C-alpha cells in the first residue's frame, strides 16, 4: 500500500501536467463526479462539516486499524477537493493521518486559487479528518 506522501506526490504530478487553472478546476470537478455518491443514511447533521460554505458531509469508518472516509458535497469543486483529500488519507492508520503533512494542498496551488471561504472550508475538512483519526486512536479499537 502506498504511503500518504506517495499519494500526495501522485496528485502533485497529475496537477503539474496542467498549466491552466481552468483545466485544474475541470480536473477537480471530474474527480468529484467520479466519486461514488454518499449513502443517504450518512447525510446527517452530525456528518456536516462546520465552516464550509457549501454543504459537505464526511463519513469515517474504522476497520482493521485503518480509517476509511466517504464524503459528498453539493458543490462540484468542493466535492473534487474532498475527493482529493480522501484519495490521499483514506485507508491509513490514525497515526499516519495525524502525523501527515498535507503539503500537496499548497504544492498544487489550491490554497492560492481558492476563495477565502473555500480555503477555510478546505482547512475545516482536513481538521475534521484529523479529529476522526484522533477519536479512533483514542478509542484504541
N, C-alpha and C positions, 0 to 999 in steps of 0.2 A: 504494500500500500504506500502511496506517495505521502510525503510529509506536507505540512501546511505551506512551508516555504517553496517546495517544488511546485505545488499547485498555484501559489501566487506567481511564481516565475512564468508558468504557462499562460496565466491571464495577462501578465505584462507583455509577453511575446505576442499574444493574439491581438492586443490593442495597439502594440507598436507598429504593426503592419498597416494600420490605418492612420493616415496623416490628418485627415479631415475630421473635425469634431462631429459633423453631421453623420458621417459614417460610423463613428464611435457610438453616437446616440442610437443609430439604427441597430448596431450590434447589441446594445443593451436591451432595446425593445425586442429583438429576436430572442435573446436569452430568456427574457421574461415570458415571451409567448411559448417558448419550448418547455418551460417548466410545467410539471404536472399541476393541475388545479388542486387547491387545498380542499380537503373534505369539509363539507358544510358544518359538521359537528365541531370543527376546530375554529370556526369563525365566531368566537365568543368575545365578550368584553375583556375577559382576563388575558386573552391572547393578543389583544390590540396593543401596539407599541405606542407608549406615550411619547409625545414630542415629534411625531411625524405629522406633516401637514395632510398627507393623504392617508387613507386607512391601510394599515399593514398588520396582518395577523401573522404571528410566529408561533409555531408548534414545535416543542422539543420533546424528544423521546430518548430514553436511555436503555440501551440493550448491550449486553456483553462488554460492558465497560466503555462503550462509545456513545457519544451524543449524536443524535440524528435530528436535523432540522427540516421543517417544511414551512413554506410561507406562501402568502398571497397578498397582492395589493390591488387596489382599484386604479392605480396609476401605472401606465406602461413602463416608464423609465424607472420608477421606484421598484417595480416588480423585477426589472432587469438587475438593479443594484442588489436587491436581496438575494436574487438567484446567484449572483457572483459570490456573495458572502457565503452562501450555502455550499457552493462548489468548492470553496477554499476550506471552510472549517467543519462542515458536517462529516460525521464518520470518524471523528478523532476523540481522544480521551479528554475528560475535563481539564486535566493538567496541560495538555498540548494546546487546548483552546485558550486557557488562561495565560499561558506563557507566550503565546504567539504575538508577534509584532506585525500587524497587518499593513505592511509597507506598500502593498500593491495599490492601495487606495490613492496614495499620493503619486506613486510612480506612473500610473496610467492617466494622471491629471484629473481624476474625478473631483477631488476637493475644489480645485480652482474653477472647474467648469459647472459646478452645481450652484444653484441659487442658495443663499444663506439658509433658507428654510429646509431645502433638500439636504444640505450639508448637515444641519442639525439632526435631521431625520436619519441620515446615514450613521451618525455617531450614536443615536438612540438605538438603532438596530444592532450595532456592534456591542453596545453596553448590555442590551437585553440578552444577546447570545452568551456573553461572558457571565451574566447573572445566572442563566440556566446552568452553565457549566459549573459555576460555584455551588449552586444548590445541589446538583447531582454529586459533586465532590463531597460536600458537607454530609449528605445522607450516607455516603460511602456504600452505596447499594452494591 
